[in-house]
Amino acid sequence: MQPADRKLCSLSALELVRLFRTREVSPVEAVGACLERIEQLDPALNAFVTVLDEEARERARQAERAIQSGAALGPLHGVPVAIKDLFDFKEGVPHTFGFLGPDRWSPASTALPVARLERAGAIVIGKTASPALGHKLITDSPGRGPTSNPFVPGYNAGGSSGGSAAAVAAGLVPIAIGSDAAGSLRVPASLCGIFSLKPTHGRVPSAWRPNAFRSLTPMGQVGPLARTVADAACVLEVIGGPHRSDPLSLPRWQGPRFEATAVASLRVAYSPDLGTFPVAPEVTAAVETGLDALRAEGARVDRVEAELPRHDELCQVIRRLFGLGLLDAVTALEREGIALGDGAGPPDEGLLELLEQARGLSAVDVKADELLRTSLLDVIEDALESHDAIITPVTCVPAVRNSDDGRTVGPCEVEGRAVDPLLGWSLAYPVNLVGHPAASVPAGFSDGFPIGMQVVGRRFEEGTVMALAAAVERAAAGPALSPQG
């Protein structure tokens, strides 16, 4: 087999759009190159659950005919895209929820963000791996095995949007979407050396049913994964904006574009550990390299001492509230006749623990957690009153080695301090508790492992977050694609 066109697969989504419109490259060529690269690399990466080969090729032919006819084109016309397997996509396309077999269930409709991607002209090329119901910051399951880090085989891509992150990092697709309720976009983006953005809560709507309000304590948000900030911004503009089916959705993003934001006018607060998290020194060193890029463009960087609740207390809050959302999802699946025991192996013990914990919660327990959540909000808002953004690491460690039993989890200990292996080894989840926009941008490497910098902005100010990320991106010397292939 001839190798897929690496140069074509390394192009950004927006560069592909430009080449399609000037007819220098065809959507048929781009989709074909991505499918060939998936065939070559995905057996080792394990990023895709479902590849829609024939459907994608037919959509590419339709996209090519539209270009030739002079028809109006969407902003992502002809661009191949991957979607996390927690999104519904058309009747007949398998939906595994991270644990079912491919022939067990398919939806009757398409998730709203995916439908918006298609209306913008994007071509869904396949669905990507997630742990069962996206319950941990690792992508692995007994039935499918782990999704590997494209930079360092044998290590995990992170989770729960790990399949999407690995696919983008390895050039299997230029862009993808995932979801993030406790860091599930930012953690895999950090480990895989790409950009991701968790928008302000409500920025991207969800037509979730049967419960339109999703849970008492919504924390999750859909967002883009890409190799460039500009690509992610385009995806956000496509999938964002209000929808009548989502009572929590926000108006369309109207803030200044990130290109128009002068980094030299910004002041950022840097906390290497949020005052409470154990962080490996190599992670801190890489993030501080990213800070140098901001200083080089004139940003003012102030090191601050955060006064958050203890990381173990915060982690218990996210476990309880995240568990409530998982319980809501399990209840919805049961209405469809699907049980956790229907997977290829026994349900993940970590998922069962989260569900059991959620079932034991009282309304008083939830209200107590919301008080701690409010104290966290006040600390974040106090920092953002005098600063445009907060900078932290994304993860406490640079990498997590895959296990051989389908049950990989994160570390139990970092720098001699205990952490929760499901969720507690990341500095991303506190942002889900308060709802602010936050990104992961590649900041550097340690022994070949990519390390991401987290940029947290004021609510509704995604443009500032992306402007700071773009400054770090401009200074980066890392490859556009991982070494795979």
Backbone torsions as a table, in degrees:
resi	resn	phi	psi	omega
1	MET	NA	134.4	175.8
2	GLN	-73.8	141.2	179.9
3	PRO	-65.7	146.7	176.3
4	ALA	-61.5	156.0	-178.9
5	ASP	-68.0	96.9	-176.7
6	ARG	-61.7	-38.5	-179.7
7	LYS	-62.2	-44.3	179.6
8	LEU	-64.4	-40.2	-178.9
9	CYS	-72.7	-15.1	179.3
10	SER	-87.8	-8.3	-176.8
11	LEU	-72.1	147.9	175.4
12	SER	-73.0	164.1	178.0
13	ALA	-61.2	-42.8	-177.8
14	LEU	-70.0	-32.1	175.1
15	GLU	-68.6	-38.1	175.2
16	LEU	-61.3	-44.4	178.4
17	VAL	-56.7	-44.5	179.5
18	ARG	-61.6	-44.6	-178.4
19	LEU	-69.0	-32.6	175.4
20	PHE	-63.2	-44.2	-173.8
21	ARG	-73.5	-27.5	174.1
22	THR	-88.4	-1.0	177.7
23	ARG	63.7	26.2	173.6
24	GLU	-81.0	-25.9	176.6
25	VAL	-136.2	146.5	179.0
26	SER	-102.8	144.8	171.2
27	PRO	-54.2	-31.3	178.4
28	VAL	-63.8	-40.9	177.9
29	GLU	-66.3	-43.2	-176.7
30	ALA	-66.1	-46.6	178.9
31	VAL	-64.0	-41.2	178.3
32	GLY	-61.8	-41.2	179.3
33	ALA	-65.2	-40.2	178.6
34	CYS	-64.9	-43.2	179.7
35	LEU	-64.1	-39.1	177.5
36	GLU	-65.3	-40.3	-179.6
37	ARG	-67.7	-37.3	175.4
38	ILE	-60.8	-44.3	180.0
39	GLU	-61.1	-37.2	-177.3
40	GLN	-77.5	-42.8	-168.7
41	LEU	-103.4	-26.6	-171.6
42	ASP	-69.9	-25.8	174.4
43	PRO	-55.8	-31.9	177.6
44	ALA	-87.2	-35.6	-177.6
45	LEU	-78.7	-40.3	-177.6
46	ASN	63.3	42.6	-178.9
47	ALA	-85.8	-31.3	-174.0
48	PHE	-102.2	137.7	171.6
49	VAL	-91.7	-41.2	-178.8
50	THR	-136.5	131.2	174.2
51	VAL	-113.8	124.6	-175.4
52	LEU	-98.5	67.6	-171.3
53	ASP	-58.4	-62.3	-174.3
54	GLU	-67.1	-40.5	179.3
55	GLU	-61.8	-42.5	-179.4
56	ALA	-67.1	-40.2	179.3
57	ARG	-64.9	-38.6	178.6
58	GLU	-67.2	-41.9	176.4
59	ARG	-61.3	-36.4	178.5
60	ALA	-65.8	-39.9	177.3
61	ARG	-64.2	-40.1	177.1
62	GLN	-64.0	-41.0	178.7
63	ALA	-62.9	-39.2	178.7
64	GLU	-65.4	-41.3	178.7
65	ARG	-64.0	-38.0	178.7
66	ALA	-63.3	-39.7	177.6
67	ILE	-63.6	-45.2	-177.9
68	GLN	-66.3	-29.8	-177.8
69	SER	-83.6	-9.2	-178.5
70	GLY	79.9	18.8	-180.0
71	ALA	-68.2	159.1	175.1
72	ALA	-63.8	137.0	-175.0
73	LEU	-118.5	143.1	176.7
74	GLY	-78.0	168.2	-175.3
75	PRO	-66.6	-18.3	178.0
76	LEU	-119.8	28.8	-174.4
77	HIS	-57.9	118.9	175.1
78	GLY	87.3	-1.9	-174.6
79	VAL	-83.5	127.5	175.5
80	PRO	-69.6	139.9	-179.1
81	VAL	-141.4	148.1	174.5
82	ALA	-111.4	149.8	179.3
83	ILE	-126.8	142.3	178.1
84	LYS	-62.1	145.2	-175.7
85	ASP	-76.0	13.2	169.2
86	LEU	-95.9	1.9	176.3
87	PHE	-101.0	132.8	171.8
88	ASP	-64.8	141.9	174.6
89	PHE	-148.5	93.4	168.3
90	LYS	64.2	142.2	175.5
91	GLU	-61.3	133.0	179.6
92	GLY	97.2	-15.9	177.3
93	VAL	-93.0	122.9	-174.6
94	PRO	-58.6	144.2	173.6
95	HIS	-129.0	114.3	-172.9
96	THR	-99.4	-13.1	-176.5
97	PHE	56.9	18.0	179.2
98	GLY	84.9	2.0	-179.4
99	PHE	-146.9	-19.4	-179.2
100	LEU	-80.5	160.0	170.9
101	GLY	-72.5	162.1	-173.6
102	PRO	-68.1	-17.2	-176.9
103	ASP	-104.2	9.5	-172.6
104	ARG	-82.0	-40.6	-172.6
105	TRP	-156.7	144.5	170.6
106	SER	-140.2	151.2	-175.4
107	PRO	-80.5	170.6	176.1
108	ALA	-97.9	-5.6	-176.0
109	SER	-150.5	-177.3	-178.9
110	THR	-113.4	136.9	177.8
111	ALA	-59.1	145.5	-174.3
112	LEU	-55.8	-48.3	179.6
113	PRO	-61.5	-34.4	179.4
114	VAL	-70.2	-41.3	177.3
115	ALA	-60.4	-37.8	178.3
116	ARG	-68.0	-37.0	175.0
117	LEU	-60.5	-45.0	-179.6
118	GLU	-64.9	-40.2	178.4
119	ARG	-63.8	-27.5	177.2
120	ALA	-81.1	-0.6	176.1
121	GLY	100.7	-4.5	-179.7
122	ALA	-67.2	151.8	-178.3
123	ILE	-113.5	112.2	179.7
124	VAL	-71.6	118.5	-174.2
125	ILE	-99.5	-14.5	177.6
126	GLY	168.8	175.6	179.8
127	LYS	-112.3	140.8	-170.0
128	THR	-110.6	159.2	-169.8
129	ALA	-70.8	148.6	175.6
130	SER	-146.7	152.2	168.5
131	PRO	-67.7	168.4	-177.2
132	ALA	-53.7	117.6	178.6
133	LEU	56.9	18.9	177.5
134	GLY	64.3	36.6	-167.2
135	HIS	-85.8	-3.6	-178.5
136	LYS	-146.6	167.8	-176.1
137	LEU	-89.7	29.2	177.2
138	ILE	-134.5	147.6	174.8
139	THR	-108.8	106.7	-178.7
140	ASP	-165.6	149.9	175.5
141	SER	-156.8	151.3	-179.0
142	PRO	-59.8	-32.3	-177.5
143	GLY	-77.0	-34.4	-173.5
144	ARG	-112.6	-21.2	-175.4
145	GLY	83.5	-178.9	-172.8
146	PRO	-80.7	154.3	167.6
147	THR	-93.0	126.7	-171.9
148	SER	-89.7	151.4	173.9
149	ASN	-68.9	123.1	-178.6
150	PRO	-64.1	-20.8	-179.9
151	PHE	-83.6	-36.6	-175.0
152	VAL	-136.4	95.9	178.9
153	PRO	-55.6	144.6	-178.4
154	GLY	94.7	-9.3	176.2
155	TYR	-113.8	158.2	-172.5
156	ASN	-83.7	152.7	177.3
157	ALA	-78.6	-6.4	-173.6
158	GLY	85.3	174.0	-176.8
159	GLY	-156.6	176.4	5.4
160	SER	-91.5	-3.6	178.1
161	SER	-90.5	39.3	-173.6
162	GLY	-68.0	-36.2	178.1
163	GLY	-62.7	-43.0	178.5
164	SER	-64.1	-43.1	-179.4
165	ALA	-64.4	-44.5	-179.9
166	ALA	-64.6	-38.2	-179.6
167	ALA	-63.0	-41.7	179.4
168	VAL	-70.7	-44.2	-177.2
169	ALA	-63.2	-34.2	-177.9
170	ALA	-90.4	1.7	178.4
171	GLY	77.4	20.6	175.8
172	LEU	-74.6	-28.9	172.3
173	VAL	-148.4	155.3	178.2
174	PRO	-79.0	-29.3	-177.9
175	ILE	-142.5	158.2	176.3
176	ALA	-152.9	168.3	172.0
177	ILE	-124.4	154.0	176.7
178	GLY	-147.1	-168.5	179.1
179	SER	-132.6	159.8	-171.2
180	ASP	-148.4	104.9	174.8
181	ALA	-109.8	-14.1	179.3
182	ALA	-152.6	24.9	-178.1
183	GLY	113.6	10.3	-169.7
184	SER	-71.0	-11.7	168.8
185	LEU	-93.7	-47.1	-171.1
186	ARG	-72.6	-37.6	-178.4
187	VAL	-64.2	-52.4	178.6
188	PRO	-65.6	-32.8	176.4
189	ALA	-62.3	-42.2	178.7
190	SER	-62.7	-48.4	-177.3
191	LEU	-68.4	-27.1	-177.3
192	CYS	-100.7	2.0	172.7
193	GLY	72.8	36.0	177.2
194	ILE	-128.6	-179.6	179.8
195	PHE	-99.2	141.8	170.9
196	SER	-144.1	157.7	179.4
197	LEU	-136.6	122.8	166.4
198	LYS	-93.0	109.9	-177.9
199	PRO	-70.3	170.8	170.4
200	THR	-51.5	138.4	179.5
201	HIS	-54.5	127.0	-179.7
202	GLY	96.8	-9.1	-177.8
203	ARG	-64.7	-40.5	177.6
204	VAL	-107.7	118.7	-173.8
205	PRO	-76.4	159.2	175.2
206	SER	-133.4	130.2	176.7
207	ALA	-93.1	45.0	-175.5
208	TRP	-61.2	131.2	175.4
209	ARG	-135.3	149.3	15.9
210	PRO	-84.9	-10.4	-176.9
211	ASN	-104.6	100.9	-178.1
212	ALA	-63.9	-22.9	-178.8
213	PHE	-90.9	-1.3	173.3
214	ARG	66.3	-52.6	174.7
215	SER	-167.7	172.7	177.5
216	LEU	-65.7	-24.2	-173.1
217	THR	-132.3	71.4	-175.7
218	PRO	-62.6	132.6	179.7
219	MET	-132.2	-15.6	-173.5
220	GLY	-85.5	152.9	178.7
221	GLN	-152.3	141.3	175.2
222	VAL	-84.0	143.6	178.7
223	GLY	-159.2	172.8	-175.9
224	PRO	-89.8	154.4	166.7
225	LEU	-125.6	132.6	-174.2
226	ALA	-156.4	167.4	175.7
227	ARG	-90.2	-8.8	176.9
228	THR	-135.8	151.2	176.8
229	VAL	-63.5	-39.4	-177.9
230	ALA	-61.9	-40.8	177.3
231	ASP	-62.2	-43.6	-179.5
232	ALA	-63.5	-39.7	178.6
233	ALA	-61.8	-40.6	178.5
234	CYS	-63.3	-44.0	179.2
235	VAL	-62.3	-42.8	179.5
236	LEU	-60.1	-42.0	179.3
237	GLU	-63.9	-30.6	-179.7
238	VAL	-75.9	-45.8	-171.8
239	ILE	-91.7	-13.2	-178.1
240	GLY	-83.9	172.4	178.4
241	GLY	109.7	156.5	-172.4
242	PRO	-70.0	160.9	174.7
243	HIS	-149.8	139.7	-175.2
244	ARG	-60.9	-23.7	-177.8
245	SER	-81.0	-10.0	-177.8
246	ASP	-118.4	104.3	-178.0
247	PRO	-69.4	-11.0	-179.7
248	LEU	-101.1	2.7	-175.2
249	SER	-75.8	149.7	-177.1
250	LEU	-98.2	162.0	171.2
251	PRO	-59.4	160.5	179.2
252	ARG	-59.3	142.9	-178.6
253	TRP	-60.0	121.6	-177.7
254	GLN	-118.4	5.6	-177.7
255	GLY	-67.9	169.8	178.5
256	PRO	-64.4	142.1	177.4
257	ARG	-63.9	151.9	-175.1
258	PHE	-63.9	-30.2	-179.9
259	GLU	-64.9	-24.5	-176.3
260	ALA	-92.3	0.4	-178.4
261	THR	-95.8	121.1	-179.2
262	ALA	-80.5	116.1	-179.7
263	VAL	-61.0	-33.1	-179.0
264	ALA	-62.4	-18.2	-179.9
265	SER	-91.1	0.3	-171.4
266	LEU	-102.8	149.2	176.9
267	ARG	-123.7	126.8	-176.1
268	VAL	-122.1	149.3	176.3
269	ALA	-101.8	127.1	-179.8
270	TYR	-108.9	123.9	173.6
271	SER	-125.3	115.9	-176.7
272	PRO	-71.4	-14.6	-175.3
273	ASP	-148.4	9.4	-173.8
274	LEU	52.9	24.2	176.1
275	GLY	74.8	-0.8	-172.0
276	THR	-147.5	-16.9	-175.7
277	PHE	-92.9	138.6	170.4
278	PRO	-76.6	127.2	-176.1
279	VAL	-128.6	131.4	178.7
280	ALA	-63.8	142.1	-175.9
281	PRO	-61.7	-31.2	179.3
282	GLU	-68.6	-29.0	175.4
283	VAL	-69.2	-46.8	178.5
284	THR	-58.0	-41.9	-178.2
285	ALA	-62.9	-42.2	-179.7
286	ALA	-66.2	-42.4	179.8
287	VAL	-63.1	-38.3	179.6
288	GLU	-69.5	-25.3	170.5
289	THR	-64.9	-40.7	175.5
290	GLY	-62.8	-36.3	177.3
291	LEU	-62.6	-34.6	177.6
292	ASP	-59.7	-35.0	178.5
293	ALA	-65.4	-37.8	178.4
294	LEU	-68.6	-42.0	178.0
295	ARG	-62.5	-37.2	-179.1
296	ALA	-63.3	-26.7	178.4
297	GLU	-96.1	8.4	171.9
298	GLY	98.2	1.2	178.2
299	ALA	-69.0	146.9	174.5
300	ARG	-91.8	127.0	-178.6
301	VAL	-115.9	118.6	178.5
302	ASP	-111.7	124.8	173.2
303	ARG	-76.8	129.6	-177.0
304	VAL	-123.2	155.7	175.6
305	GLU	-102.7	107.2	180.0
306	ALA	-75.3	151.3	178.9
307	GLU	-125.2	56.7	178.2
308	LEU	-79.1	160.8	168.2
309	PRO	-58.1	161.3	-179.2
310	ARG	-57.9	146.0	-175.1
311	HIS	-61.7	-32.2	178.9
312	ASP	-70.4	-34.1	174.8
313	GLU	-67.0	-44.5	177.8
314	LEU	-60.7	-40.7	-178.1
315	CYS	-65.4	-36.8	176.7
316	GLN	-64.5	-35.3	176.7
317	VAL	-64.4	-48.6	-178.6
318	ILE	-65.5	-36.2	177.4
319	ARG	-61.1	-45.5	-177.6
320	ARG	-68.2	-46.7	-176.3
321	LEU	-73.3	-38.7	174.8
322	PHE	-62.9	-40.2	177.7
323	GLY	-60.2	-36.1	176.5
324	LEU	-61.1	-41.6	177.3
325	GLY	-64.7	-40.1	177.1
326	LEU	-64.2	-39.5	178.3
327	LEU	-62.6	-38.8	175.7
328	ASP	-60.3	-43.1	180.0
329	ALA	-66.5	-42.4	179.6
330	VAL	-62.5	-40.3	178.5
331	THR	-62.5	-40.8	178.1
332	ALA	-64.8	-39.9	178.1
333	LEU	-64.6	-39.5	179.9
334	GLU	-61.5	-32.3	176.1
335	ARG	-65.9	-24.3	177.5
336	GLU	-91.6	5.0	-179.4
337	GLY	79.9	22.1	-177.7
338	ILE	-111.2	129.3	177.5
339	ALA	-117.2	154.9	179.2
340	LEU	-60.2	-27.7	179.1
341	GLY	-75.0	-0.3	-179.3
342	ASP	-82.6	0.2	-177.9
343	GLY	-79.2	-176.7	-176.3
344	ALA	-71.3	-22.6	179.5
345	GLY	-143.2	-179.6	177.9
346	PRO	-58.0	146.4	178.0
347	PRO	-56.8	147.8	-179.9
348	ASP	-60.7	131.9	-177.8
349	GLU	-61.6	-36.6	179.1
350	GLY	-63.6	-40.6	177.7
351	LEU	-64.1	-44.4	179.8
352	LEU	-61.8	-37.9	177.9
353	GLU	-63.4	-43.5	178.7
354	LEU	-62.0	-42.0	-179.7
355	LEU	-67.4	-42.6	179.2
356	GLU	-62.5	-41.2	178.8
357	GLN	-62.6	-42.6	-179.2
358	ALA	-65.7	-38.7	-179.4
359	ARG	-64.2	-26.5	-178.8
360	GLY	-88.0	0.3	-176.9
361	LEU	-79.9	143.3	172.2
362	SER	-103.3	169.0	176.5
363	ALA	-61.1	-33.5	178.7
364	VAL	-65.9	-39.3	177.7
365	ASP	-60.3	-45.2	-178.2
366	VAL	-63.7	-42.2	179.8
367	LYS	-64.6	-36.5	177.3
368	ALA	-64.1	-40.4	177.8
369	ASP	-64.9	-34.4	-180.0
370	GLU	-69.6	-26.7	174.8
371	LEU	-66.8	-43.7	177.3
372	LEU	-66.2	-37.8	177.0
373	ARG	-59.8	-38.0	179.1
374	THR	-67.7	-38.5	177.4
375	SER	-64.2	-35.8	175.7
376	LEU	-64.9	-43.7	177.6
377	LEU	-56.6	-43.6	-178.0
378	ASP	-63.8	-39.4	178.7
379	VAL	-63.9	-45.6	180.0
380	ILE	-62.9	-45.5	-178.2
381	GLU	-66.7	-36.1	176.9
382	ASP	-61.1	-41.5	178.8
383	ALA	-66.2	-37.5	-176.7
384	LEU	-81.9	-8.4	175.9
385	GLU	-67.7	-35.1	-179.0
386	SER	-109.0	0.2	179.9
387	HIS	-134.9	153.4	179.8
388	ASP	-83.1	-20.5	-178.5
389	ALA	-161.7	163.9	174.6
390	ILE	-118.3	134.0	179.6
391	ILE	-110.7	132.2	174.9
392	THR	-145.4	169.8	164.1
393	PRO	-66.0	163.7	172.8
394	VAL	-89.3	-45.0	-177.7
395	THR	-123.0	159.9	178.1
396	CYS	-80.2	-22.8	-177.2
397	VAL	-129.0	157.4	-178.4
398	PRO	-79.3	-18.9	-174.1
399	ALA	-166.0	161.5	176.4
400	VAL	-132.7	125.7	-179.5
401	ARG	-76.4	140.7	177.6
402	ASN	-70.2	143.4	170.4
403	SER	-90.8	172.1	-177.3
404	ASP	-106.9	14.1	-178.3
405	ASP	-117.7	9.4	-179.8
406	GLY	78.8	12.1	-174.4
407	ARG	-128.9	39.8	179.4
408	THR	-60.8	137.5	171.6
409	VAL	-133.4	172.9	178.1
410	GLY	-76.6	-175.5	-177.4
411	PRO	-68.7	151.3	173.3
412	CYS	-91.1	-13.7	-176.4
413	GLU	-149.2	139.1	175.3
414	VAL	-134.6	126.7	179.0
415	GLU	51.6	39.7	176.0
416	GLY	79.3	6.2	-179.4
417	ARG	-118.9	139.2	-177.6
418	ALA	-70.2	139.3	173.0
419	VAL	-135.2	155.4	176.9
420	ASP	-73.9	124.9	-174.6
421	PRO	-72.2	-16.9	177.9
422	LEU	-78.3	-50.0	-169.6
423	LEU	-133.2	-19.5	-164.4
424	GLY	-83.4	0.7	-178.2
425	TRP	-98.9	23.7	-179.7
426	SER	-134.5	146.1	174.8
427	LEU	-92.9	12.9	-176.8
428	ALA	-84.2	-37.6	-168.9
429	TYR	-66.2	-28.4	176.7
430	PRO	-57.2	-30.0	-179.5
431	VAL	-68.7	-32.2	176.4
432	ASN	-65.0	-29.7	-179.9
433	LEU	-70.5	-20.7	-176.9
434	VAL	-113.2	-18.0	171.5
435	GLY	93.1	5.6	-177.0
436	HIS	-76.9	158.1	173.0
437	PRO	-71.9	143.6	-179.6
438	ALA	-152.2	142.4	-177.9
439	ALA	-124.6	158.5	165.2
440	SER	-115.5	125.6	178.6
441	VAL	-125.5	136.5	179.7
442	PRO	-58.2	126.5	-177.4
443	ALA	-110.2	-21.7	-178.2
444	GLY	167.7	-170.0	-178.0
445	PHE	-131.0	155.0	170.4
446	SER	-137.0	111.9	-178.2
447	ASP	53.7	38.2	177.9
448	GLY	88.9	-7.7	179.7
449	PHE	-91.3	126.3	174.7
450	PRO	-67.2	148.4	177.7
451	ILE	-133.5	131.8	-176.5
452	GLY	-101.5	151.4	173.2
453	MET	-103.1	133.3	175.5
454	GLN	-93.0	131.2	176.5
455	VAL	-117.1	116.0	-178.6
456	VAL	-109.6	127.0	-177.6
457	GLY	-113.1	174.7	173.1
458	ARG	-65.2	153.0	177.8
459	ARG	-56.4	136.8	177.5
460	PHE	77.1	0.8	-175.3
461	GLU	-109.5	58.0	177.1
462	GLU	-61.6	-30.8	-178.6
463	GLY	-61.6	-40.0	178.2
464	THR	-66.2	-42.6	178.5
465	VAL	-58.3	-45.9	-177.7
466	MET	-72.2	-30.6	177.0
467	ALA	-64.0	-43.4	177.8
468	LEU	-66.5	-41.7	178.1
469	ALA	-62.3	-38.8	-179.8
470	ALA	-64.9	-33.7	177.2
471	ALA	-65.0	-41.4	176.6
472	VAL	-66.6	-39.5	178.7
473	GLU	-60.2	-41.0	-178.5
474	ARG	-64.3	-31.0	-177.6
475	ALA	-87.3	-10.7	-173.5
476	ALA	-70.2	144.6	177.8
477	ALA	-109.9	5.6	-177.0
478	GLY	-71.9	162.7	-179.4
479	PRO	-72.1	153.6	176.8
480	ALA	-67.0	-33.1	177.1
481	LEU	-120.6	159.1	173.7
482	SER	-67.5	167.6	-179.9
483	PRO	-67.8	-12.2	-178.6
484	GLN	-58.0	131.7	177.8
485	GLY	80.7	NA	NA
